[in-house]
Amino acid sequence: MNPSLFREFEESSAAAWKQKIQVDLNGLDYNESLLWKTTEDIVVKPFYTIDDRKELKIAAQKEPFSICQSIFIDDVKIANSLALNALKRGANAIQFIANKTFDFKALLERIDLQSTKLFFKLHFLEQEFVEKLSNITNSKNTFFQLDIIGNLAENGNWFESLSSDIQKFDTISKKTANTVCVDVSLYENAGAGIVQQLAYALAHTNEYLVQLHKDAITNIHFMISVRGNYFFEIAKLRAFKLLVQTLFKDYQHKAAHIELFVQPSARNKTIYDYNVNMLRTTSECMSAILGGATSISNLSYDEIYHKSNEFGERISRNQLLILKEEAGFNQGHLLAKGSYYIESITHQLAEKGLALFKTIEKSGGFLKLLKEGSIQQKIAEKAGKEQAQFDTQSLPLLGSNLHPNTEDRILNHLELYPFVKQRNIKTLIVPINRKRLAEAYEKERLENEKKTLKGLH
């Protein structure tokens, strides 16, 4: 840009703008009329200038985001076929999800391990299996989404026990690269606020830095979810990176690169008017790109109630392809840098997240507060307030509590149970449950559908 083009325009200071606004308010107070606080106590102003710019030194992202396809491993041959098809149709990363060990040679057959980014989200802890799998993949491009603390938080139990899990995890992280994952998505999907997510992520990470060997810090990577508050979600990811860098610095580690695997949240997704989910995930993927996600796995519009299907997966993948190849988001991680508004929000979120993290550490740390139920209670309180907003329509979800299509029917299309399932197992701690905002509303509509069908027969 040529600076001489703007020399004829006189610069206006923030004070001059504020003075002009004050005159136009005809006696109303500027602070009371135009400044507002979000539920996170973040102050939002009517305008921003260079005075609001913060010199935020966030770790640089070297490459554009990867388009990831998530695949559950039931049959390894089918999973392999799905992966090859996804890679052929635009994906350049694959997330394999597994509940038990599998034949990894059959799974990875014909997949280019040098150019394909691989994520293994394992819901089990098998040291020998992970080491063998790691030996045949490209360590730079392979990430094991293992999170023993996240497993405890979500399921209420360790895989085996505290000492056994820590010992196995520590050994795995010594022998294998990229094996320590912090899954922050749990807190978002359970209804935690943005500041809570940032603080819990730091405290969760710090437990690993305390419990594991000192070099484990080089293996840490992250999973996180984003929702519909467009600019705030961009700022959340940027604040997250900033805070992780700060934490790592305290351990004398410079984070030159932070691996951030991002997915849209399920909390605001719906089974009625499900096509609206595509609008939600498009906006959320844009936030993820601008916030600095290194890999994005989109949610299919029908993922909540349908089994995995080619059409839904193709649509979700194409949303990312269009953003990357046609909408100019290939270098999207660079676009938010320097935005006065986003940097101001980022700075405020980071400050509040750091303050809450320090409070957690002073209280004994994340594991202690999980055991006491304090973390669960705080999330439940935040989620409860948000649920009340949804129930009173002050927090609208199009197609659900706002402009619902009363003719829409979903009962005969349900292939998956779309609600929180009751657990009947004994747990060490109270589990943190992922729960969507529209669940109670949708249950009521489904009951009405059943009554209507019963009346017809």
N, C-alpha and C positions, 0 to 999 in steps of 0.2 A: 504494500500500500504506500502511495506517495503522500507524505505528511503535508506537502505544500498545497495539496488540494483543499485542506481544511483551514488554512491560515486566515482566510477571510471571515471565518466564523469565530465569534468571540466565545471564549470559554466561560462556563457558568459553574460556580462552586456549589457544593452541596448545601451550604448555608443560604445561598441565593435562591436555590430551588425551594428549600424549606420555607423561606420567607414568603415567596410567591404563593406557595400552597396555603400558608397560614392566612394570607389576605383573602384568598378564594374561599376559605372555610367560613368567612363571615362571623367570626367570633368563637367558633367551636375550637376546642383544644386539639392540636395536632396529634399528640400522643394518645389521647383517648379516642379520637375519631378514626385515625388511619393506621395506627400500629395495632397489631393483634398477635396473640400468643396461641400457638398450636397446643395440642394435648401433650406435647413433649416439652412445653414451656420454651419453645423457640420463638424469638421475636421476628416477625415478618414486617418489613417496611414497604411503603408504597413505591419507593424508587431506590436505586442503588447507584453509587458512583465509584470512581477509582479509590475513594477513601475507604470503601468497604472491602477492597481487595486484600486478601491475605496471602502472604508468601508461604504457601503450603508446599512443602518439599515431599511430594508423593513419589514413590518408586516408579520409575519409567517403565512403560509397557513396550516391549520391543516389537511385538508382532500383533496383527489384528486378531480378533477373537476366533476361536475354533467353533465350528458348528458340530454339535455332538448329538448323536442318536442314542437314547437309552433303551437297552434291551434286557429283559428278564430271562435268565437262563433256566429253562425247564428241560428242553431237549437241546443238546449242544449242536446238533446238526441244523436244527431250525434256527437257533440263535446265530450260528455262523452264516447261514444263508441270508438272514435279515441284516446282519452287519455288512456283508458284501454288497447287498442291494442298496443299503443306505449310503455306503461309501461311493458307489457308482452314481448315485443320484444327488450328490452334493455335500454330504457330510464329510468331515475330515477328522472326526474324533468319535469314539464309541465308548459308552458307559455300559459295562456288563454288570448286572445285579444278580447276586446269587445267595441262596439260603443254605447251600451245602457245597461240598467240594464237587469238582467236575473235571471232565477230560479236557484239559486246556489245550492240548495239541490239536484235538479235533475242532475245538472252538475257534482256534486262531488260524486254521488252515486257509491258505491263499490270501490272508490279510497281510498287507505290507507293514511290517512292524517298525520299519525305519521312518516312514512318513506318517503313520497313523498314530494319533494320540489315543492312549487307552486308559480308561478308568475302570477299576474293579471295586464295586461297592459290595463288600462281603459282610453278610450278617452272621458270621461265625469267626472264630479265632483259631486258625490252624497254622502254627509256625512253619512246619516243614512244607506244607502246601504252598504258602506264600513265597518261601525261598525258592522252591523249584519253579514256580510260575515266573518269578522275577528273572530267573536265570535265562529264560528263553525269549524274553522281551527286551525292548530297548529301554534301558533304565531312565534315560532322559525324557522319554515320551510316555512312560507308564506311571500311573498313580494309583495307589491302593487306598481306597476310601474306608480305612479302618479307624474306628473311633470308640474305644472301650468306655470312655466317660459318656459319650453320646448314647451308647447302648444302655448304660446304667440309667441315664436321665429319661430315656424314652420307654424302656421296658421295666425299669424298677429293680433290675438285678444285674450283677456282673455276668459275664459269660460263664465263669467258674467261681472265682472269688477275687477280692481286691489284690491279694498278694500274687496269685497265679496269673491273673490278667496282666498286671504290671510287669511281672517277670517275663512273660511271653512277648508282650508288646515291646519291651525294652530290647530283648534279643532280636526280634524281627527288625526293629529300627536300626540296630547296629549293623546287620548284615544286608539290609535291603534299602534301596533309596525310595524316597517319596511314600513312606508308609504311615506317617502320622497325620491323620485328617481331623480337622475340627469342623463338625457339622453344625453350623449356626442355623440352618434352615428349620430345625426343630422348633426353635424359639419363635421365629416368625409365624410358622404354621400353627403354633399353639396360641397365638394372640399377643405375644410380647410386643412392647413398643420399640421404636427404633433405638432409643437410648439404652433400653434394657438389652436388646440384641447386641449392641456394641460392647457393653460392659460384660455381659455373660460370655461373649466370644473371647474377650481378653482374659477373663478369669479362667475359663475352660482351657485356653491355650497355656496359661501360666501353670496350671496343674501339671501339664505334661512337661513343662520346662523344669519343674521342681522334682517330679517323680522319675523322669527318664534320664539317661546319660546325657552329658553336656552337648554332644554332637547331634542329638536328636533334633535340635532346632533347625538344622539344614534340611530335614525331611518333612517339615510341617507344611501342609497346604489346607485349603479351606473350601467348604461348601456353604452357600448362602442363598437365601430366597429373596425375591423382590416382589412388591405389590404395586398397587395402582397410583400411589402418590408420586407422580412422575419426577418432579425436581427433587423431592426429599429422598427418593430411592437412589437417584444419582449421587446425591450428597452422602447418603448412608454408605455406599460402597467406597467413595473416596475417603470418608472419615474412617472407615474400617481399615483401609490400607495404611492411612496415616498413623492410626493407633497401633497397629501390628508392628510397624516400623519402630515406633517409640518403645514398645515392649521389648522387641528384639535388641534394640540398642542398649537397653539396660543389662542385657546378657552378653554385651560386647559382640553382637552379630549385626552386620550390615545387610539388610534385606534388599539385594539388588533387584530381585524379582519376587513377586508374590503371586502364587498360583491360586486363582479365584474361580471356582466352578459355580456357575449361577443358574438357577431355575426359577421360573415364575412360581409364586406362592399358590397353594391350593385353597387358601383360606377364603378368598373372595370369589371362588369359582362356583358355578351352579349347575344343577342337572336340568332345570327348566330354562327355556330360552338359551340353550347351551351354545348356540352360535355366537352369542355375545362374548363367550369365553375367548374367542379368537381376537376380538378387539382388545380385551384385557391383556392377553399374553403378548400381543404386538407392542402395546405401549410399554409393558414391563420388560420385554426384550430390548427395547430402545433404551430404557433406563439402565439396563445391565451393560449394554455396549458403551454408553456414554460414561458410566461409572467406572469402567475399567475391568470388566469381566474378561478373563483369559479364555474361558470355555463356557458355552451356553447350551444347555439342553432344554428345549422348549417343551411345555406341556401340550398334549393334544387337547383339542376342544372337548372331547368326549372321554377323557382319561378317567374321570371320576366314576363313571357308571358303565363304561364299555371295556371289554377285554381289548388287549393290544390288537390293532388292525392297521392294514396297509394304508388305507385312505387317511385316517386321522394322523398317522405318523408322517405321511407325505406332506399334508397341509402344514403341520407344525414345523417341519424342516424347511419347507418352502417359504414360510414367513421369515425365517432367518436368512435364507438365500436372497430373497428380495431386498431385505434391509442391507445386506452386505454387498450384493452385486449391482443393484439397481437404484437404491435409495441413497447412496453416498455414505453409508455407515462403515465402509471397509476400514477407515482410519477413525472411526467414531470415538475411540478412547482419547483422542486428542482434542475433540471439539469443545468439551466442557471446561478445559483449562483456561483460566483467566476470566470466567464469568463471575461478575461481582456478586450476583445473587447466589449462585451455587456455592461459591467459595465462602460467603458469609454463613450460609446454612451449614456447610461442611465444618467450618470452624466451631460453630456453636454446638453441633452434635458431638464433635470430637471432645470438646471440653466437658460436656455433661456426661458422656460415656466414660471418660477417664476418671471423673470424680466418683461415679458410681462404682467403677472397678476398684478404686482405692478403698472405698467403704467396704466392699466385699472382702478384700484382702485383710483389712483391719479386723474384720469379724471372724477371720479364721480360714477364709478361702472358699472356693467354689464347691469342693466336695463336702466340706463341713456343712455348708448352708443347704446343699442338696439333701444331705442326710437328715437335717433338721426340718426340711420341708419349706424353708424360707423362700428359696428360688421359685418353687412351685406356687406358693401362695402369692408372691408378687406378680407372676405371670397371670395367674387366675384373676387377680384383681383388675389388671389391665385389660384382660380379655373380657371380663364381665362388663366393664364400662363400655367397651366397644360393642359388645353384644346388645347392650341396652340402647346404644345409639342406632344400631341396625333395627331393633325392634320398634323404635319410635320413629323410624324413617329419617332421622337426622343424619344417618350414614346410609346413603342410598346405594342399592345394587340394581342396576337396570335389568328388568325382566324378573326380578324377585320381589323386593319390597317397593320398587318403583316401576310403574307401567307394566305390570305382569300381563302376559298373554294367557287369559283365563281358559282359552280353548286348548292350550298346549297339554299334551298327554305324554307321560314318560314311563308309566308303570310297566308296560309290555316290552320296553326297550332296555330295562335294567339287566345287565349281565354281571355287575359287581355290586356289592353292598356299599352304598356311598356315604355311610355314616360312621361315627365313632363306635367301635365294637366294645362290648362289655368284656372285661377281663376277669377270669375266675382263678387266677393263680396268686400264690403268696409272693409278695415282693419285699425287698429290703427297704425301699423308699417309695414314696408316692410317685408314680410315673407322670411324666409330662405328656399330655395328649394333644395330638394334632387334631384340630377341629375347625370345620368351615362355618362361616357366619350364618349361612342360610339353612343349616340342617334342620332346626326345629320347624321352620316355615315349610320346608320341603316335605317333612314327615306328615305334616297336617294336610298338605295338598295330595300326597299319595294316599292317605286314608280316605279322603274325599273321592279320589279316583276309584278306590276299591268299592266304596259304597255305591257309586254310580254304576259300576260294572255289575255288582250284585243285584241292583235294582232292575237292570236290563234283562237279567236272567231269571 
